[in-house]
Amino acid sequence: MDKINVTKEYTNGETTIVWQSNKCMHSAKCVQNLPSVFQPKEQPWIKIENALDEEIKNTVAKCPSGALTIKHKQ
């Protein structure tokens, strides 16, 4: 059975975190590195307003599966 792909975007107006559920391997690197933003037991689970853009970018870059990516305001 194929995984259902859910893509969600979380933005603060300047930076947008894109999460693709089918790529996520639940390594929890995001939660370990930036728990103020990545809160899997909450809804929404990503609270982008809780950190600076640079902290968010650094944490997303550590995502081993590529499930988390960044889009910048154009």
Sequence and secondary structure as in RCSB ss.txt:
>XXXX:A:sequence
MDKINVTKEYTNGETTIVWQSNKCMHSAKCVQNLPSVFQPKEQPWIKIENALDEEIKNTVAKCPSGALTIKHKQ
>XXXX:A:secstr
      EEEEE SSEEEEEETTT     HHHHH TTTB TTSSSSB GGGS HHHHHHHHTT SSS EEEEE  
